[in-house]
Amino acid sequence: MVNGQNRLKSFLAPAFIKGILLTLLIALAAKYISTFPFFSILGQLVIAILLGMAWRAAFKVQDAWQVGISFSSKKLLRFGIILLGMRLNLADIYHAGVSVFLIALLDLVFALVIVYGLAKMFHVERKLGILTACGTAICGAAAVVAIAPQIKANEKETAVGAAIVALLGTLFTLIYTLFYSLFGLAPTEYGVFAGGTLHEIAHVIAAASAGGNEAIDMAVIVKLTRVALLVPVAIIIGIFYRKMEKGQEKEPFSLSIIPWFILGFLAMSAINSLGIVPPYVAQAFVNIAYILIGMAMAGLGLNVDIKTFKQLGVKAFIAGLIGSIFLSIVGYLLVIFIK
């Protein structure tokens, strides 16, 4: 009872509220900035991280505010990921066909293996290597922050990992857009290619727009197929990471391996797929989700300085860059030979 009262008092403390309000301010600013040309490619989540880092560099963040900032980057993040499930309609994935699912799956597995392998080759810290690989393979910053609890990554590793895949996705979005005419793909094929190889949903939509509405629709379906695979990937990574850490070939199954908030994401997807929620309500949930995740990104950015990014992120960025080049090549070949 006493612990509960103390926890309530800490939640109502002015410093706690100010920490949350700061992340909300940054998230809303990021959402507004993302409506402008070019910045829409970055997406509001990426901008929120960068704004958080810029705020830390320009202004002093009071230590007392860290409780509220940490609440945003951890607790609100989980609620945001759960609500983000309303963006996914499992029926769309089913109707897209086996070949589209297969391409998305192969792209994901290839990216996981090649980026993590390159990260090990470049002696990137294990947790950051896993986060970079997952962000590249699944859904950018959202995947990074969803996987982070599974491997007990700290806030600096999480923020650097999210920033790396965000920058990579932006770079490849620009490349895809500039060289669209050289790919020689039909609009739907280009959509499969973009959706299967780019990092953030914002990147996918921005790049696919070069091919028109057909390309955008197909790209989003393929991308959301990769997003749906976040759930099994998170569980598998949680299991394997615990084995690597403990050096055991076998260990008892534990419910702690299951990321309940990701299962909440899948449950919301199932509800949306049933069609019982009006589209405008589902979109409202998605909008709230991006604000909450944006607040989490702001919180992560507020705990990372430029020096930390240079220390942790350079080798991981190179691994992600090379891996993304290979992913683009393999993704293109898969579209040619499977689709």
C-alpha positions in Angstrom: 0.0 0.0 0.0 2.8 2.4 0.9 4.7 1.5 -2.2 1.6 2.2 -4.3 1.1 5.6 -2.7 4.8 6.5 -3.2 4.5 5.5 -6.9 1.4 7.6 -7.3 3.1 10.6 -5.7 6.1 10.2 -8.1 3.7 10.1 -11.1 2.0 13.3 -9.9 5.3 15.1 -9.2 5.8 18.3 -11.3 9.2 17.1 -12.5 7.7 13.8 -13.7 4.9 15.6 -15.6 7.4 18.1 -17.1 9.5 15.2 -18.4 6.5 13.7 -20.1 5.3 17.0 -21.5 8.8 17.6 -23.0 8.6 14.4 -24.9 5.0 15.2 -26.0 6.2 18.7 -27.2 9.0 17.1 -29.2 6.7 14.4 -30.7 4.1 17.0 -31.8 6.8 19.2 -33.3 8.2 16.1 -35.2 4.7 15.3 -36.5 4.3 18.8 -37.8 7.8 18.9 -39.4 7.1 15.6 -41.1 4.3 17.2 -43.1 6.8 19.2 -45.1 8.5 18.0 -48.3 11.7 15.9 -47.8 11.0 15.7 -44.0 8.1 13.4 -44.9 10.7 10.9 -46.1 12.4 11.0 -42.7 9.1 10.4 -40.9 8.0 11.7 -37.5 9.7 9.0 -35.5 13.1 9.7 -36.9 12.6 13.4 -36.6 11.6 12.9 -32.9 14.9 11.2 -32.2 16.9 13.9 -33.9 14.9 16.7 -32.1 15.5 15.0 -28.8 19.3 14.8 -29.5 19.3 18.4 -30.6 17.4 19.5 -27.5 20.0 17.7 -25.3 22.8 19.4 -27.2 21.2 22.9 -27.0 19.5 22.9 -23.6 20.1 21.3 -20.2 17.7 18.5 -19.3 17.1 18.5 -15.6 17.9 15.2 -13.8 14.5 15.3 -12.1 12.8 15.2 -15.5 14.4 11.9 -16.3 11.7 9.9 -14.6 9.1 11.3 -16.9 11.3 11.0 -19.9 12.0 7.3 -19.1 8.3 6.7 -18.6 7.7 7.9 -22.1 10.5 5.9 -23.7 9.5 2.7 -21.9 5.9 2.5 -20.8 4.2 4.7 -23.3 6.3 3.0 -26.0 4.6 -0.3 -25.3 1.1 1.3 -25.5 2.1 2.9 -28.8 3.2 -0.4 -30.3 0.0 -2.1 -29.2 -2.2 0.6 -30.8 -0.1 0.5 -33.9 -1.5 -3.0 -34.6 -4.6 -1.2 -35.9 -2.7 -0.3 -39.0 -2.4 -3.9 -40.0 -5.1 -5.8 -41.7 -4.2 -9.5 -41.9 -6.8 -10.1 -44.7 -4.8 -7.8 -47.0 -1.7 -10.0 -46.5 -3.8 -13.1 -47.2 -5.3 -11.7 -50.4 -1.8 -10.6 -51.7 -0.9 -14.2 -52.2 1.8 -16.7 -51.2 4.5 -15.2 -53.5 4.3 -11.8 -51.8 4.5 -13.3 -48.4 7.4 -15.5 -49.5 9.3 -12.5 -50.8 8.7 -10.5 -47.6 9.8 -13.5 -45.5 13.0 -14.1 -47.6 13.9 -10.4 -47.5 13.4 -10.3 -43.7 15.5 -13.5 -43.0 18.3 -12.4 -45.4 18.5 -8.9 -43.9 18.6 -10.3 -40.3 21.4 -12.8 -41.2 23.6 -10.5 -43.4 23.4 -7.4 -41.3 24.0 -9.2 -38.0 26.8 -11.1 -39.6 28.4 -7.9 -40.9 28.0 -6.3 -37.5 29.9 -9.2 -35.9 32.6 -8.9 -38.6 33.0 -5.2 -37.7 33.1 -6.0 -34.0 29.9 -4.1 -33.3 28.5 -4.6 -29.8 26.2 -7.6 -29.8 23.0 -5.8 -28.7 23.5 -2.9 -31.2 24.2 -5.4 -33.9 20.9 -7.2 -33.3 18.9 -4.0 -33.1 20.5 -2.7 -36.4 19.7 -6.1 -38.1 16.1 -6.1 -36.8 15.5 -2.5 -37.8 16.8 -3.1 -41.3 14.9 -6.4 -41.7 11.5 -5.6 -40.2 10.2 -2.0 -39.7 12.9 0.4 -38.8 12.8 2.4 -35.6 9.6 0.7 -34.4 11.2 -2.8 -34.7 14.3 -1.5 -32.8 12.3 -0.3 -29.8 10.1 -3.4 -29.9 13.1 -5.8 -29.9 15.2 -3.8 -27.4 13.4 -5.2 -24.2 13.9 -8.7 -25.5 17.7 -8.3 -25.4 17.8 -5.9 -22.5 19.3 -3.1 -24.5 19.9 0.2 -22.8 18.5 3.5 -24.0 21.7 4.6 -25.7 21.9 1.4 -27.7 18.2 1.6 -28.6 18.4 5.2 -29.7 21.6 4.7 -31.7 20.1 1.6 -33.4 16.9 3.5 -34.3 18.8 6.4 -35.6 21.0 4.2 -37.8 18.2 2.4 -39.6 16.3 5.7 -40.0 19.2 7.3 -41.7 19.8 4.2 -43.9 16.1 4.1 -44.9 16.1 7.8 -45.8 19.3 7.3 -47.9 17.8 4.3 -49.8 14.5 6.0 -50.3 16.2 8.9 -52.1 18.2 6.4 -54.3 15.0 4.4 -55.2 13.2 7.5 -56.1 16.0 8.9 -58.3 16.6 5.7 -60.1 13.0 4.4 -60.4 13.0 4.5 -64.2 16.1 2.3 -64.4 14.7 -0.6 -62.4 12.5 -1.7 -65.3 9.7 -2.9 -63.0 5.9 -2.7 -63.4 4.2 -0.6 -60.7 3.1 -3.6 -58.7 6.5 -5.2 -59.0 8.2 -2.0 -57.9 5.8 -1.9 -54.9 6.9 -5.4 -53.9 10.5 -4.4 -54.2 10.2 -1.2 -52.2 8.0 -2.8 -49.5 10.3 -5.7 -49.2 13.6 -3.8 -48.8 13.0 -0.4 -47.3 13.1 0.3 -43.6 10.3 2.5 -42.3 6.7 2.6 -43.5 7.3 6.3 -44.2 10.2 5.3 -46.4 8.2 2.7 -48.3 5.3 5.1 -49.1 7.7 7.9 -50.1 9.7 5.6 -52.5 6.7 3.8 -53.9 5.0 7.0 -54.8 7.3 7.2 -57.8 5.4 4.2 -59.3 1.9 5.6 -58.6 -1.0 4.4 -56.5 -0.7 0.7 -57.6 2.9 0.7 -56.4 2.0 2.4 -53.1 -0.8 -0.1 -52.3 1.4 -3.1 -53.0 4.4 -1.7 -51.1 2.3 -1.1 -48.0 0.9 -4.6 -48.1 4.4 -6.1 -48.4 5.7 -3.8 -45.7 2.9 -4.7 -43.3 3.6 -8.4 -44.0 7.1 -7.7 -42.6 5.6 -5.8 -39.7 3.4 -8.8 -38.9 6.5 -11.0 -38.7 7.7 -8.8 -35.9 5.9 -11.0 -33.4 7.5 -14.4 -34.1 10.9 -12.7 -34.7 10.8 -11.0 -31.3 10.0 -14.3 -29.5 12.7 -16.2 -31.4 15.3 -13.5 -30.8 14.4 -13.4 -27.1 14.9 -17.2 -26.8 18.2 -17.3 -28.7 19.6 -14.2 -27.0 19.0 -15.8 -23.6 20.8 -18.9 -24.8 23.8 -16.9 -26.1 24.0 -14.9 -22.8 23.9 -18.0 -20.6 26.0 -20.2 -22.9 23.5 -23.0 -22.7 22.2 -25.1 -25.5 18.9 -25.6 -23.6 17.1 -23.6 -21.0 13.6 -23.9 -19.5 10.9 -22.0 -21.3 9.9 -18.9 -19.4 6.9 -16.6 -19.9 9.3 -13.7 -19.7 10.4 -14.6 -23.2 7.0 -13.6 -24.5 6.8 -9.8 -25.3 3.2 -9.3 -24.2 3.0 -5.8 -25.7 3.9 -7.3 -29.1 1.1 -9.9 -28.7 -1.1 -6.9 -27.9 -0.1 -5.5 -31.2 -1.1 -8.7 -32.9 -4.4 -8.7 -31.0 -5.2 -5.2 -32.2 -4.3 -6.3 -35.8 -6.8 -9.2 -35.5 -9.5 -6.9 -34.2 -8.9 -4.5 -37.2 -8.9 -7.5 -39.6 -12.4 -8.5 -38.4 -13.8 -5.2 -39.7 -15.7 -4.4 -36.5 -13.9 -1.1 -36.1 -14.7 1.7 -38.4 -11.8 2.9 -40.6 -11.8 6.4 -39.1 -11.6 4.9 -35.6 -8.7 2.6 -36.6 -6.9 5.6 -38.1 -7.4 7.5 -34.9 -5.8 4.7 -32.9 -2.8 4.7 -35.4 -2.4 8.4 -35.0 -2.3 8.1 -31.2 0.1 5.2 -31.6 2.5 7.4 -33.6 2.3 10.2 -31.0 3.1 7.7 -28.2 5.9 6.1 -30.1 7.1 9.6 -31.1 7.3 10.5 -27.4 9.3 7.4 -26.8 11.7 8.3 -29.6 12.0 11.8 -28.2 12.9 10.3 -24.8 15.5 8.1 -26.4 17.0 11.1 -28.2 17.1 13.1 -25.0 19.4 10.5 -23.5 21.9 10.3 -26.4 24.5 12.9 -27.4 26.5 13.1 -30.7 29.6 11.7 -29.1 27.7 8.5 -28.1 26.4 8.1 -31.7 30.0 8.4 -33.0 31.3 5.9 -30.4 28.6 3.3 -30.9 27.1 4.0 -34.3 29.8 4.3 -37.0 30.7 0.6 -37.4 27.0 -0.4 -37.0 26.0 2.1 -39.7 28.6 0.7 -42.1 27.3 -2.8 -41.4 23.8 -1.7 -42.0 24.8 0.2 -45.2 26.5 -2.8 -46.8 23.7 -5.1 -45.6 21.1 -2.7 -47.1 22.9 -2.8 -50.4 22.9 -6.6 -50.5 19.2 -6.6 -49.4 18.3 -4.3 -52.3 20.0 -6.6 -54.8 18.5 -9.7 -53.4 15.1 -8.1 -53.1 15.2 -7.0 -56.7 16.2 -10.5 -57.9 13.4 -12.1 -55.8 10.8 -9.8 -57.5 12.2 -10.8 -60.9 12.2 -14.5 -60.3 9.3 -15.1 -57.9 6.7 -12.3 -58.6 
